[in-house]
């Protein structure tokens, strides 16, 4: 996801972040807009469930960190330290 650093699934925090993302997705449609490609050629996108920015929700819940180098600080205002929940 564009603008955030989230834990890899293989890390201690990864499974919790995955479960929070699953809950955020729910059963509704998700729309993603590719912003860029990373150095490995993978799509980097902003994704929304309805009008909710999924990256912002992950940062707000402590499951990802704002990555100002790429986001320009877009998620700094909702950033919080703590356990992903």
C-alpha positions as CSV (number, residue, x, y, z in Angstrom):
1,X,0.0,0.0,0.0
2,X,1.1,3.5,-0.8
3,X,2.6,5.6,1.9
4,X,2.9,3.1,4.7
5,X,5.3,0.5,6.1
6,X,3.4,-2.5,7.4
7,X,4.9,-5.6,9.0
8,X,5.7,-8.6,6.8
9,X,3.5,-11.7,7.4
10,X,6.6,-13.6,8.7
11,X,7.2,-11.2,11.5
12,X,5.6,-11.3,15.0
13,X,3.2,-8.4,14.2
14,X,2.4,-9.7,10.7
15,X,-0.5,-12.0,11.5
16,X,-2.3,-9.4,13.6
17,X,-2.0,-6.8,10.9
18,X,-3.4,-9.3,8.4
19,X,-6.4,-10.0,10.6
20,X,-7.1,-6.3,11.1
21,X,-6.9,-5.7,7.3
22,X,-9.3,-8.6,6.8
23,X,-11.8,-7.1,9.2
24,X,-11.5,-3.7,7.5
25,X,-12.1,-5.2,4.1
26,X,-15.4,-6.8,5.2
27,X,-17.6,-8.1,2.5
28,X,-17.8,-5.0,0.4
29,X,-15.9,-4.0,-2.7
30,X,-12.4,-2.6,-2.6
31,X,-11.0,-0.2,-5.1
32,X,-7.3,0.3,-5.6
33,X,-5.5,2.9,-7.7
34,X,-1.9,2.2,-8.7
35,X,0.3,5.1,-7.8
36,X,3.7,3.7,-8.6
37,X,5.8,0.5,-9.0
38,X,8.5,-0.4,-6.5
39,X,12.0,-1.4,-7.3
40,X,10.8,-5.0,-7.7
41,X,8.1,-4.0,-10.2
42,X,5.2,-4.5,-7.7
43,X,2.3,-2.2,-7.8
44,X,2.1,0.4,-5.0
45,X,-1.5,1.5,-4.7
46,X,-4.0,3.5,-2.6
47,X,-6.9,1.2,-1.6
48,X,-10.3,2.1,-0.4
49,X,-13.2,0.1,1.1
50,X,-16.0,2.4,0.3
51,X,-14.7,5.9,1.2
52,X,-12.3,4.6,3.8
53,X,-8.6,4.7,3.1
54,X,-7.3,1.3,4.2
55,X,-3.7,2.5,4.8
56,X,-5.0,5.3,7.0
57,X,-7.1,2.8,9.0
58,X,-4.1,0.5,9.4
59,X,-1.9,3.4,10.7
60,X,-4.7,4.6,13.0
61,X,-4.9,1.1,14.6
62,X,-1.1,0.8,15.0
63,X,-0.8,-1.9,12.4
64,X,1.3,0.1,10.0
65,X,3.5,3.3,10.1
66,X,3.3,6.4,8.0
67,X,6.3,6.4,5.7
68,X,6.9,10.1,5.1
69,X,9.5,9.5,2.4
70,X,6.7,8.2,0.2
71,X,3.5,9.6,1.7
72,X,4.8,13.1,2.4
73,X,3.4,12.7,5.9
74,X,-0.1,12.0,4.7
75,X,-0.8,9.6,7.6
76,X,1.3,11.3,10.3
77,X,-1.8,12.9,11.9
78,X,-3.4,9.5,12.7
79,X,-0.1,7.8,13.6
80,X,-0.1,6.0,17.0
81,X,2.4,3.8,18.8
82,X,1.2,0.6,20.3
83,X,-0.1,-2.8,19.5
84,X,-2.0,-3.5,16.3
85,X,-5.7,-3.9,17.1
